[in-house]
């Protein structure tokens, strides 16, 4: 998830890493020159312009202007006095003797955040008391109580990767337990809770809050948004780096709180795709999105260790001791291919990956060596949002086969496996036994180059790989087509999506039987010669006109 804070009067969104707004954007006083007012009718007296008396009398008398050096009145005292009066009237546990303490504490808060005054002066008493309950919990006690944040409903249309048991419901892709217990984070509300050491779900770091009760022990509910009624954020305070957990450092500039180490250009902490530091500990600078880089956060530093490129590694090695550091990669590399998922409550194995150099897919030769490809895991931008989600990230992957070549792996029982559809180069690895179209899983891998996924008719079945440029890429099933995307070099044979099935072609009509050609008619025989033709009669001369003899007689 990504929290976007639109600061008042700011022209851009501040999009901090891990949902935390950590900058305050001030607004310069904005204004424009008053529109030029029309001059009232006037007359000239002794060379001076004097307004018409009738017009002057008709003008409203303006309020007296303040002296040029008079400072604007401070709105905080009136706002805080109003807060105290509302608390005295609304809360049985707050009396008149408590008013001065509320005004004093409110004044300190209002001086830090001037918008408090405008909010309190414009709010009704119920809203003002709600504000005091959130921001001054030590003074608003008893029946005014401490308020807790109402959690947003979680979507239930995101499938859960592992089956939910009785007493669990699939929410946001997690099997959340009704009783609040947990074995892993998979049983807690995503982005809000984590599984604590006592086996109970507890508020997560950077979770939203409205008071100290909304955060776990050792955390504070701190407010960063200038809106006085906006949620706060659960943060871990610190005095130095030893106070912060693995992967974080004590950030003094952000207000002495534990926070991932930002790295890359302009941060003074290392180089993207290469080395950086988390406090005093070395690490690898992992690139964030283009939008975050535009906001001054080009990457974050993954705390590293001593395992060289090509050595086994474990993404769950998170202790700051030599044994754990030996399973973490040296700066510039990350642990790639570790199949363990710390959320999986049924995964009891502790498997490992391989230390692999990071690379920029736009310039892979800068990092990768011969025999390696920069395996592209970049994500595109979502044009429907104002934020730029595009990022460029790859890993130098050693390859030895072509996944579209059926003879690429001559050793029996192996197949060329790819890890990204953007590359057809892969690595010969042991093949599974599950046939195309049959259910599959991590424990039951697919045969050949097929992958375990969806084919628009079923989920988690073996799907055949195909060559998008082949004349007949999916010969085994005429109903399937080779699905691919712009940046892919391979495709996958799937069925049409529901509602997109092609209309059946009309059955061919039988061709009409050919009609027999008519027999040719014999040509008429020429008539016998009867002698020369009779001569045509000569034309007779027209009669000469008679003279007019007048009208005919009766």
C-alpha positions in Angstrom: 0.0 0.0 0.0 1.0 3.6 -0.5 -0.2 6.5 1.4 -0.5 9.8 -0.5 -0.7 13.0 1.4 -1.9 16.1 -0.4 -0.5 19.0 1.5 -2.6 22.2 1.5 -1.4 24.6 -1.2 1.2 22.1 -2.4 1.3 21.4 -6.1 2.6 17.9 -5.9 1.8 14.8 -3.8 4.3 13.8 -1.2 4.4 10.0 -1.4 6.6 8.6 1.4 7.9 5.1 1.6 5.9 2.7 3.8 2.9 4.9 4.1 4.4 7.6 6.3 4.1 11.3 5.6 7.2 12.8 7.0 7.4 16.3 5.6 5.4 19.4 6.5 4.6 21.6 3.6 4.0 25.2 4.5 1.8 27.5 2.5 3.1 30.9 1.5 0.6 33.6 2.0 -1.2 33.9 -1.4 -3.1 36.8 -2.6 -3.7 39.2 -5.5 -4.0 42.9 -5.8 -7.5 44.2 -5.3 -9.4 44.9 -8.4 -9.3 48.5 -9.3 -12.4 50.2 -8.0 -14.3 52.8 -10.1 -13.8 56.4 -9.0 -17.0 58.1 -7.9 -18.3 61.1 -9.8 -16.2 64.2 -8.9 -15.9 67.9 -9.6 -12.9 70.2 -9.5 -12.8 73.0 -6.9 -9.9 75.4 -6.8 -7.9 72.9 -8.9 -8.5 69.9 -6.6 -10.7 66.9 -7.3 -13.6 66.7 -4.8 -16.0 63.8 -4.9 -19.6 64.6 -5.5 -21.2 65.1 -2.1 -24.3 63.0 -2.9 -22.1 60.1 -4.1 -19.9 60.4 -1.0 -22.9 60.3 1.3 -24.1 57.1 -0.5 -20.9 55.2 0.1 -20.7 52.9 3.1 -18.3 54.1 5.8 -15.3 51.8 5.8 -14.0 50.3 9.0 -11.0 52.0 10.5 -7.9 50.5 9.0 -5.3 49.1 11.4 -2.1 51.0 12.0 0.5 50.0 9.4 2.7 48.3 12.0 -0.2 46.5 13.8 0.3 42.7 13.9 -2.7 40.4 13.1 -4.5 39.0 16.1 -3.4 35.5 17.3 -6.5 33.2 16.7 -5.1 30.5 19.0 -6.2 31.9 22.4 -9.9 32.2 21.4 -9.8 28.7 19.8 -8.3 27.1 22.8 -10.7 28.9 25.2 -13.6 27.5 23.1 -12.1 24.0 23.3 -11.9 24.3 27.1 -15.5 25.6 27.4 -16.8 22.8 25.2 -14.9 20.2 27.3 -16.4 21.6 30.5 -19.9 21.5 29.1 -19.7 18.1 27.4 -17.5 15.9 29.7 -18.7 15.1 33.3 -15.1 14.4 34.3 -13.9 17.8 33.3 -14.6 20.8 35.4 -13.9 24.5 35.4 -10.6 23.9 37.3 -9.4 21.9 34.3 -9.9 24.7 31.8 -6.6 26.5 32.2 -4.6 23.3 31.7 -6.6 22.5 28.5 -6.1 26.0 27.2 -2.3 25.9 27.9 -1.8 22.5 26.2 -4.0 23.5 23.3 -2.0 26.7 22.9 1.2 24.7 22.5 -0.4 22.5 19.9 -1.9 25.5 18.0 1.5 27.3 17.9 3.0 24.2 16.2 0.0 23.7 13.8 -1.8 27.0 13.2 -4.6 25.3 11.3 -5.8 24.1 14.7 -7.3 27.5 15.4 -9.4 27.7 12.2 -10.7 24.2 12.7 -11.7 24.7 16.4 -13.2 28.1 15.7 -15.4 26.6 13.0 -16.3 23.3 14.6 -19.3 22.4 16.8 -18.6 21.4 20.4 -18.9 17.7 19.7 -16.2 17.9 17.0 -14.0 20.1 19.2 -14.2 17.5 22.0 -13.4 14.7 19.6 -10.3 16.7 18.6 -9.2 17.2 22.2 -9.8 13.5 22.9 -7.5 12.6 20.0 -4.7 15.2 20.5 -4.8 15.8 24.3 -5.5 12.4 25.7 -3.9 13.1 29.1 -6.5 15.8 29.8 -9.6 14.4 28.1 -10.2 11.3 30.3 -13.2 9.5 31.8 -16.4 9.8 29.9 -14.5 11.8 27.1 -12.3 8.7 26.9 -9.6 7.9 24.4 -11.0 7.2 20.9 -9.8 4.4 18.7 -9.6 4.5 14.9 -12.3 2.6 13.1 -10.5 0.2 10.7 -11.4 0.4 7.1 -13.2 -2.7 5.8 -10.9 -5.1 4.0 -11.8 -6.5 0.6 -13.0 -10.1 0.5 -12.5 -10.5 -3.3 -8.7 -11.1 -3.1 -8.0 -14.8 -3.0 -6.0 -16.2 -0.1 -2.9 -18.2 -1.3 -3.3 -20.8 1.6 -6.5 -22.3 2.7 -8.4 -20.7 5.6 -9.4 -22.9 8.5 -12.4 -22.7 10.8 -12.5 -19.4 12.7 -10.7 -17.6 9.9 -12.0 -15.4 7.1 -10.2 -14.4 3.9 -9.8 -10.6 4.0 -7.5 -8.7 1.7 -5.7 -12.0 0.8 -5.0 -13.0 4.4 -6.8 -15.6 6.6 -7.6 -13.3 9.5 -8.6 -15.1 12.7 -11.7 -14.1 14.5 -10.1 -14.4 18.0 -7.0 -12.3 17.2 -4.6 -15.1 17.6 -1.9 -15.8 15.0 0.9 -18.1 14.0 2.3 -15.7 11.3 1.3 -12.3 9.9 -1.0 -14.2 7.6 -3.6 -14.4 10.4 -3.6 -10.6 11.0 -5.2 -7.7 9.2 -2.8 -6.7 6.3 -1.0 -3.4 6.6 -2.6 -2.8 10.0 -1.3 -5.6 12.2 1.5 -8.1 12.7 1.8 -11.3 14.7 3.4 -10.4 18.0 5.8 -12.6 20.1 2.8 -13.7 22.3 0.9 -15.1 19.4 -1.6 -12.2 19.3 -2.1 -9.7 16.4 -0.9 -6.3 17.4 -0.8 -2.9 15.6 2.0 -2.7 13.0 4.6 -0.1 12.6 3.3 2.8 10.4 -0.3 1.7 11.0 -2.9 4.6 11.3 -3.9 5.6 14.8 -5.9 8.2 16.7 -4.3 7.7 20.1 -1.7 5.8 22.0 -4.1 2.9 22.5 -4.0 2.2 18.7 -0.3 1.4 18.7 1.7 -1.5 20.1 3.8 -1.2 23.2 6.9 0.8 22.6 5.3 2.8 19.8 3.9 6.4 19.7 1.0 7.8 17.8 2.5 10.7 16.0 0.8 13.2 13.7 2.4 14.4 10.5 -0.6 15.7 8.5 -1.4 19.4 9.0 -5.1 18.5 9.0 -5.9 18.3 12.8 -8.5 15.6 12.3 -6.4 13.4 10.1 -5.1 10.0 11.4 -1.8 9.8 13.1 0.9 7.1 12.4 2.3 4.5 14.8 6.1 5.1 14.9 8.9 3.6 17.0 10.8 6.5 18.7 14.6 6.3 19.1 17.6 8.0 20.5 20.1 6.2 18.3 20.6 3.4 15.8 20.7 0.7 18.5 17.1 1.4 19.4 15.9 0.4 15.9 15.1 -3.1 14.6 16.9 -4.8 11.7 16.7 -2.9 8.4 16.0 0.5 10.0 18.0 3.4 11.3 17.2 6.2 13.7 16.2 9.2 11.5 16.8 12.4 13.4 15.6 14.6 10.6 12.2 12.9 10.7 11.9 13.5 14.5 13.9 10.7 16.1 12.0 7.7 14.8 13.1 4.4 13.3 12.7 4.4 9.6 14.2 2.5 6.6 17.4 4.1 5.3 16.8 6.1 2.1 19.5 5.8 -0.5 20.5 6.8 -4.0 21.2 10.0 -5.9 20.7 13.2 -3.8 20.5 11.3 -0.4 24.2 11.1 0.4 23.8 7.4 1.0 25.2 5.2 -1.7 24.2 4.4 -5.3 21.2 2.6 -6.8 21.9 -1.1 -7.5 25.1 -0.8 -5.5 26.2 -0.2 -1.9 24.6 1.9 0.8 24.4 1.8 4.6 21.7 1.3 7.2 23.2 3.3 10.1 26.6 1.8 10.5 25.7 -1.4 8.7 26.5 -2.0 4.9 23.7 -2.9 2.5 22.3 -2.8 -1.1 20.4 0.2 -2.5 17.2 -1.2 -3.9 15.4 1.2 -6.3 11.9 2.5 -5.6 9.4 3.9 -8.1 9.9 6.8 -10.4 7.3 8.8 -8.4 9.1 8.2 -5.1 12.4 9.2 -6.7 10.8 12.4 -7.8 9.9 13.1 -4.2 13.5 12.5 -3.0 13.3 8.8 -2.2 15.0 7.0 -5.1 15.7 3.8 -3.1 15.9 2.1 0.3 18.8 0.2 1.7 18.5 -3.5 2.3 20.8 -4.4 5.2 23.5 -6.8 4.0 26.0 -9.3 5.2 29.1 -11.2 4.2 27.8 -13.9 1.7 29.5 -13.5 -1.7 27.7 -13.5 -5.1 26.7 -17.1 -5.9 26.7 -18.2 -2.2 23.5 -19.5 -0.5 21.5 -16.9 1.4 18.4 -16.7 3.6 15.9 -13.8 3.5 14.8 -14.6 7.0 18.3 -14.1 8.5 17.6 -10.9 10.4 19.8 -11.0 13.4 22.7 -8.7 13.9 25.3 -11.3 14.6 28.0 -13.0 12.5 26.0 -16.2 12.0 23.1 -14.4 10.5 25.3 -12.0 8.5 26.9 -15.0 6.8 23.5 -15.8 5.2 23.0 -12.2 4.0 24.5 -10.9 0.8 27.4 -8.5 0.3 26.6 -4.9 -0.8 25.3 -4.7 -4.4 23.7 -8.2 -4.2 20.3 -9.5 -2.9 19.1 -13.0 -2.0 17.3 -14.3 -5.1 15.2 -17.4 -5.3 14.6 -18.1 -1.6 11.2 -19.9 -1.8 10.3 -19.4 1.8 7.4 -17.1 2.6 7.3 -15.9 6.2 3.6 -15.5 6.0 3.0 -19.2 5.1 1.8 -20.9 8.3 2.3 -24.4 6.8 5.9 -23.9 5.6 8.1 -25.5 8.2 11.2 -25.8 6.0 14.0 -23.3 6.0 15.2 -23.1 2.4 17.7 -20.8 0.8 18.3 -18.7 -2.3 21.4 -17.5 -4.1 23.2 -14.1 -3.8 22.7 -12.3 -7.0 23.8 -8.9 -8.2 21.2 -6.2 -8.8 21.0 -4.6 -12.3 19.3 -1.9 -14.2 17.4 -3.5 -17.2 18.0 -0.3 -19.2 21.8 -0.8 -19.0 22.4 -4.5 -18.1 26.0 -4.6 -19.2 27.0 -2.2 -16.4 26.5 -5.0 -13.9 26.0 -8.4 -15.4 28.9 -10.5 -16.8 29.1 -13.0 -19.7 26.7 -15.9 -19.3 24.2 -13.8 -17.3 21.1 -11.9 -18.3 19.5 -9.0 -16.4 16.3 -10.7 -15.5 13.8 -7.9 -15.7 11.3 -7.5 -12.9 10.3 -3.9 -13.7 6.7 -2.7 -13.2 4.9 -0.3 -15.6 3.2 2.9 -14.6 -0.5 2.9 -14.0 -1.9 5.6 -16.3 -5.1 5.8 -14.2 -3.2 7.4 -11.3 -1.4 10.7 -11.0 1.5 8.9 -9.2 4.2 7.3 -11.4 4.5 3.6 -10.2 7.1 2.6 -12.8 10.3 1.2 -11.5 13.3 -0.4 -13.1 14.7 -3.4 -11.3 16.5 -6.6 -12.4 18.8 -9.4 -11.2 21.9 -10.8 -13.0 20.7 -14.3 -13.6 23.0 -17.1 -14.8 21.4 -18.9 -17.8 22.3 -22.0 -19.8 19.3 -22.8 -22.0 16.5 -21.5 -24.3 13.1 -22.2 -22.9 11.5 -22.4 -26.4 14.0 -25.0 -27.6 12.7 -28.5 -26.7 16.2 -29.9 -26.8 17.7 -27.2 -24.6 18.4 -29.5 -21.7 19.8 -32.9 -22.9 20.0 -34.4 -19.4 17.0 -36.6 -18.7 14.5 -35.3 -16.1 15.5 -31.6 -16.6 13.7 -28.8 -18.3 14.6 -25.2 -19.1 12.9 -23.0 -16.5 12.4 -19.3 -16.9 11.7 -16.8 -14.0 10.4 -14.0 -16.1 8.3 -13.8 -19.3 10.5 -11.0 -20.5 13.3 -13.5 -21.1 13.3 -16.8 -23.0 16.7 -17.7 -21.5 16.5 -19.9 -18.5 18.3 -22.5 -16.5 18.2 -26.3 -16.7 16.5 -27.6 -13.6 14.8 -30.7 -12.4 11.3 -30.9 -14.1 8.1 -31.9 -12.4 5.6 -34.6 -13.2 2.3 -32.8 -13.5 0.8 -32.6 -17.0 -0.6 -29.5 -18.7 -4.1 -28.7 -17.5 -3.7 -30.7 -14.2 -3.7 -29.1 -10.7 -0.3 -28.1 -9.5 1.5 -26.5 -6.5 5.0 -25.8 -5.2 5.0 -29.4 -3.9 3.6 -30.7 -7.3 5.6 -28.9 -10.0 4.7 -29.0 -13.7 6.4 -31.1 -16.3 8.6 -29.6 -19.0 8.6 -25.8 -19.3 4.9 -25.4 -18.2 4.2 -23.1 -15.3 1.7 -23.3 -12.5 -0.9 -20.6 -13.0 -4.4 -19.9 -14.4 -5.7 -20.6 -17.8 -9.1 -18.7 -17.6 -10.9 -22.0 -16.7 -9.0 -23.0 -13.6 -6.5 -21.6 -11.2 -3.3 -23.3 -10.1 -3.1 -25.7 -13.1 -0.1 -26.3 -15.4 -0.1 -23.9 -18.3 2.0 -24.6 -21.4 4.6 -22.1 -22.6 4.4 -21.0 -26.2 6.3 -19.0 -28.9 4.2 -15.9 -29.7 5.8 -15.8 -33.2 5.1 -19.4 -34.1 2.5 -20.1 -36.8 0.7 -22.6 -34.6 1.9 -21.8 -31.0 -0.7 -24.0 -29.2 -1.1 -27.1 -31.3 -2.3 -29.4 -28.4 -5.6 -27.5 -27.9 -7.3 -25.6 -30.8 -9.4 -23.6 -28.3 -6.3 -22.0 -26.7 -4.3 -19.1 -27.9 -0.8 -17.9 -27.1 -1.2 -15.0 -24.6 1.6 -12.6 -24.4 2.3 -8.9 -23.5 4.3 -6.2 -25.1 7.5 -6.7 -23.0 7.3 -10.5 -23.0 9.5 -12.8 -25.1 7.4 -15.9 -24.3 3.7 -16.6 -24.1 1.3 -19.1 -22.4 -1.5 -21.1 -23.9 -4.8 -20.1 -22.3 -8.5 -20.2 -23.1 -10.5 -17.1 -23.9 -11.6 -15.1 -20.9 -15.2 -15.6 -19.9 -17.5 -13.6 -22.1 -14.8 -13.3 -24.8 -15.3 -16.7 -26.4 -15.3 -16.4 -30.1 -18.6 -17.0 -31.9 -18.7 -20.4 -33.5 -18.1 -20.2 -37.2 -21.1 -21.0 -39.4 -21.2 -24.6 -40.7 -20.2 -24.7 -44.3 -23.0 -25.1 -46.8 -22.8 -28.0 -49.2 -21.7 -26.9 -52.7 -24.5 -27.2 -55.3 -24.1 -30.2 -57.5 -22.9 -29.2 -61.0 -25.6 -29.1 -63.7 -24.9 -31.1 -66.9 -23.8 -28.8 -69.7 -26.4 -28.6 -72.5 -25.6 -30.6 -75.6 -24.4 -28.4 -78.4 -27.0 -27.7 -81.1 -26.0 -28.6 -84.7 -25.5 -25.6 -86.9 -28.4 -25.1 -89.5 -27.4 -26.4 -92.9 -27.3 -23.7 -95.6 -30.3 -23.6 -97.9 -29.9 -24.8 -101.5 -29.1 -22.2 -104.2 -32.3 -21.3 -106.0 -30.8 -18.9 -108.5 -30.1 -15.1 -108.3 -32.4 -13.1 -106.1 -35.2 -11.1 -107.5 -34.3 -7.5 -108.2 -35.6 -4.9 -105.7 -38.4 -2.7 -107.2 -37.2 0.7 -108.4 -38.5 3.6 -106.2 -41.5 5.4 -107.6 -41.4 9.2 -108.0 -43.6 11.1 -105.5 -46.8 12.7 -107.1 -46.5 16.4 -107.9 -48.8 18.6 -105.6 -52.1 19.9 -107.2 -52.9 23.6 -107.1 -55.2 24.8 -104.3 -58.8 24.9 -105.6 -60.3 26.5 -102.5 -62.5 24.7 -99.9 -64.1 21.5 -100.9 -67.7 21.8 -102.1 -70.6 20.7 -100.1 
